[in-house]
Amino acid sequence: MRIKSTTALPLLAWAASLLTLFMPEAALATQGHGGREGVYVHQLSHIFFCISMGILIYWLKSRNLTREPGWRCVGISALLFILWSADAFTVHLLDEQLGLIDTQRIGAWRLRIDAADGYGWLGSLYYLTKLDHLFCVPALVFLYLGLRRLLMEAAA
């Protein structure tokens, strides 16, 4: 039996997806940056992203597009992306640049966060800022909802 070339590619993609599902490797939530220059470039990208999202919000407001529900969702998404990027910038600053935070894994589910002497409050701030997905996930949801609304309006 010969498989048609039009069905072989989706079948291969499905098999590869299934294989990766049952043979996972460590999926780390954060990624280290190689050397100082990697951190600096990454930090600059967070600043650039915040500025870009700010320009998008300004553009939406100056053209009165925020009156439309789809564009309003995109604007909310941009605001949440600014908060996410500022949060991630702070985490990188504390974690990789200032050296005021030391983290140690204790077992599979526990993490010990130690702050430098006199900076005990940074431990709590670091913990809260590591929860950056609380900004990123809603930002993606609002972006999806806004784009879906705009697509439905364009089709109508």
C-alpha positions as a Markdown table, in Angstrom:
| # | Residue | x | y | z |
|---|---|---|---|---|
| 1 | Met | 0.0 | 0.0 | 0.0 |
| 2 | Arg | 1.4 | 3.4 | -1.0 |
| 3 | Ile | 0.7 | 6.5 | 1.1 |
| 4 | Lys | -0.2 | 9.6 | -0.9 |
| 5 | Ser | 2.2 | 12.5 | -0.5 |
| 6 | Thr | -0.6 | 14.8 | 0.6 |
| 7 | Thr | -1.4 | 12.6 | 3.6 |
| 8 | Ala | 2.2 | 11.7 | 4.4 |
| 9 | Leu | 3.3 | 15.1 | 5.7 |
| 10 | Pro | 0.4 | 15.5 | 8.2 |
| 11 | Leu | 0.8 | 11.9 | 9.3 |
| 12 | Leu | 4.6 | 12.5 | 9.9 |
| 13 | Ala | 3.8 | 15.8 | 11.8 |
| 14 | Trp | 1.3 | 13.9 | 14.0 |
| 15 | Ala | 3.7 | 11.1 | 14.7 |
| 16 | Ala | 6.5 | 13.5 | 15.6 |
| 17 | Ser | 4.1 | 15.4 | 17.9 |
| 18 | Leu | 3.0 | 12.2 | 19.6 |
| 19 | Leu | 6.7 | 11.1 | 20.0 |
| 20 | Thr | 7.7 | 14.4 | 21.7 |
| 21 | Leu | 4.7 | 14.1 | 24.0 |
| 22 | Phe | 5.8 | 10.7 | 25.3 |
| 23 | Met | 9.5 | 11.4 | 25.4 |
| 24 | Pro | 9.8 | 14.8 | 27.0 |
| 25 | Glu | 13.0 | 16.4 | 28.3 |
| 26 | Ala | 13.3 | 19.1 | 31.0 |
| 27 | Ala | 11.0 | 22.0 | 30.1 |
| 28 | Leu | 12.5 | 24.9 | 32.0 |
| 29 | Ala | 10.3 | 28.0 | 32.5 |
| 30 | Thr | 13.2 | 30.4 | 32.3 |
| 31 | Gln | 16.2 | 30.5 | 30.2 |
| 32 | Gly | 19.7 | 31.7 | 31.1 |
| 33 | His | 21.5 | 34.1 | 28.9 |
| 34 | Gly | 25.0 | 33.4 | 27.8 |
| 35 | Gly | 27.5 | 35.9 | 29.3 |
| 36 | Arg | 26.9 | 39.5 | 30.2 |
| 37 | Glu | 26.3 | 40.6 | 26.6 |
| 38 | Gly | 23.3 | 38.2 | 26.3 |
| 39 | Val | 21.7 | 39.7 | 29.4 |
| 40 | Tyr | 22.2 | 43.3 | 28.2 |
| 41 | Val | 20.8 | 42.6 | 24.8 |
| 42 | His | 17.8 | 40.8 | 26.3 |
| 43 | Gln | 17.2 | 43.6 | 28.8 |
| 44 | Leu | 17.3 | 46.2 | 25.9 |
| 45 | Ser | 14.8 | 44.1 | 24.1 |
| 46 | His | 12.4 | 44.3 | 27.1 |
| 47 | Ile | 12.8 | 48.1 | 27.0 |
| 48 | Phe | 12.2 | 48.2 | 23.2 |
| 49 | Phe | 9.1 | 46.0 | 23.6 |
| 50 | Cys | 7.7 | 48.3 | 26.3 |
| 51 | Ile | 8.2 | 51.4 | 24.1 |
| 52 | Ser | 6.7 | 49.6 | 21.1 |
| 53 | Met | 3.6 | 48.6 | 23.0 |
| 54 | Gly | 3.3 | 52.2 | 24.4 |
| 55 | Ile | 3.5 | 53.5 | 20.8 |
| 56 | Leu | 0.7 | 51.0 | 19.8 |
| 57 | Ile | -1.5 | 52.3 | 22.7 |
| 58 | Tyr | -0.8 | 55.9 | 21.7 |
| 59 | Trp | -1.6 | 55.1 | 18.1 |
| 60 | Leu | -4.9 | 53.4 | 19.0 |
| 61 | Lys | -6.0 | 56.2 | 21.2 |
| 62 | Ser | -5.0 | 59.0 | 18.9 |
| 63 | Arg | -7.0 | 57.4 | 16.1 |
| 64 | Asn | -10.0 | 56.8 | 18.4 |
| 65 | Leu | -9.8 | 53.1 | 17.6 |
| 66 | Thr | -10.3 | 52.1 | 21.2 |
| 67 | Arg | -14.0 | 52.8 | 20.8 |
| 68 | Glu | -14.2 | 49.6 | 18.8 |
| 69 | Pro | -14.3 | 46.4 | 20.9 |
| 70 | Gly | -11.6 | 44.5 | 18.9 |
| 71 | Trp | -9.1 | 47.4 | 19.0 |
| 72 | Arg | -9.9 | 47.9 | 22.7 |
| 73 | Cys | -8.9 | 44.3 | 23.4 |
| 74 | Val | -5.7 | 44.8 | 21.5 |
| 75 | Gly | -5.0 | 48.0 | 23.5 |
| 76 | Ile | -5.6 | 46.1 | 26.8 |
| 77 | Ser | -3.3 | 43.4 | 25.5 |
| 78 | Ala | -0.6 | 46.0 | 24.8 |
| 79 | Leu | -0.9 | 47.4 | 28.3 |
| 80 | Leu | -0.6 | 43.9 | 29.8 |
| 81 | Phe | 2.4 | 43.2 | 27.6 |
| 82 | Ile | 4.1 | 46.4 | 29.0 |
| 83 | Leu | 3.5 | 45.1 | 32.6 |
| 84 | Trp | 4.8 | 41.7 | 31.7 |
| 85 | Ser | 7.9 | 43.0 | 30.0 |
| 86 | Ala | 8.6 | 45.4 | 32.9 |
| 87 | Asp | 8.1 | 42.5 | 35.3 |
| 88 | Ala | 10.5 | 40.3 | 33.3 |
| 89 | Phe | 13.1 | 43.1 | 33.2 |
| 90 | Thr | 12.9 | 43.3 | 37.0 |
| 91 | Val | 13.4 | 39.6 | 37.4 |
| 92 | His | 16.4 | 39.6 | 35.1 |
| 93 | Leu | 17.9 | 42.6 | 36.9 |
| 94 | Leu | 17.5 | 40.9 | 40.3 |
| 95 | Asp | 18.4 | 37.4 | 39.2 |
| 96 | Glu | 21.3 | 38.0 | 36.8 |
| 97 | Gln | 22.7 | 41.5 | 37.0 |
| 98 | Leu | 22.6 | 42.8 | 40.6 |
| 99 | Gly | 23.4 | 39.5 | 42.3 |
| 100 | Leu | 21.2 | 40.4 | 45.3 |
| 101 | Ile | 19.2 | 37.1 | 45.0 |
| 102 | Asp | 20.3 | 33.6 | 45.4 |
| 103 | Thr | 17.9 | 30.7 | 44.7 |
| 104 | Gln | 18.4 | 27.1 | 45.6 |
| 105 | Arg | 16.1 | 24.1 | 44.7 |
| 106 | Ile | 15.2 | 22.0 | 47.7 |
| 107 | Gly | 13.6 | 18.8 | 46.5 |
| 108 | Ala | 11.3 | 18.7 | 43.5 |
| 109 | Trp | 8.7 | 21.4 | 44.6 |
| 110 | Arg | 10.5 | 23.7 | 47.0 |
| 111 | Leu | 12.7 | 26.7 | 46.2 |
| 112 | Arg | 14.7 | 28.7 | 48.7 |
| 113 | Ile | 15.1 | 32.4 | 47.9 |
| 114 | Asp | 17.9 | 34.3 | 49.8 |
| 115 | Ala | 18.4 | 38.0 | 49.5 |
| 116 | Ala | 21.6 | 39.9 | 50.3 |
| 117 | Asp | 22.0 | 41.3 | 53.8 |
| 118 | Gly | 19.8 | 44.3 | 54.3 |
| 119 | Tyr | 17.7 | 43.5 | 51.3 |
| 120 | Gly | 15.3 | 40.9 | 52.8 |
| 121 | Trp | 12.3 | 42.5 | 51.2 |
| 122 | Leu | 13.8 | 41.7 | 47.8 |
| 123 | Gly | 13.0 | 38.0 | 48.4 |
| 124 | Ser | 9.3 | 38.7 | 48.4 |
| 125 | Leu | 9.6 | 41.0 | 45.4 |
| 126 | Tyr | 11.6 | 38.4 | 43.5 |
| 127 | Tyr | 9.0 | 35.7 | 44.2 |
| 128 | Leu | 6.1 | 38.0 | 43.0 |
| 129 | Thr | 7.9 | 39.1 | 39.9 |
| 130 | Lys | 8.6 | 35.5 | 38.9 |
| 131 | Leu | 4.9 | 35.1 | 38.5 |
| 132 | Asp | 5.1 | 37.0 | 35.2 |
| 133 | His | 2.7 | 34.6 | 33.5 |
| 134 | Leu | -0.1 | 36.4 | 35.4 |
| 135 | Phe | 0.5 | 39.3 | 33.0 |
| 136 | Cys | 1.6 | 37.4 | 29.9 |
| 137 | Val | -1.3 | 34.9 | 29.6 |
| 138 | Pro | -4.1 | 37.5 | 30.0 |
| 139 | Ala | -2.2 | 39.6 | 27.4 |
| 140 | Leu | -2.3 | 36.8 | 25.0 |
| 141 | Val | -5.9 | 36.1 | 25.7 |
| 142 | Phe | -6.9 | 39.7 | 25.1 |
| 143 | Leu | -4.8 | 39.8 | 21.9 |
| 144 | Tyr | -6.5 | 36.7 | 20.6 |
| 145 | Leu | -10.0 | 38.0 | 21.5 |
| 146 | Gly | -9.2 | 41.4 | 19.9 |
| 147 | Leu | -7.9 | 39.9 | 16.7 |
| 148 | Arg | -10.8 | 37.4 | 16.5 |
| 149 | Arg | -13.2 | 40.3 | 16.8 |
| 150 | Leu | -11.5 | 42.3 | 14.2 |
| 151 | Leu | -11.5 | 39.3 | 11.8 |
| 152 | Met | -15.2 | 38.7 | 12.4 |
| 153 | Glu | -15.9 | 42.4 | 11.7 |
| 154 | Ala | -13.8 | 42.3 | 8.5 |
| 155 | Ala | -15.7 | 39.3 | 7.3 |
| 156 | Ala | -19.1 | 40.8 | 8.0 |
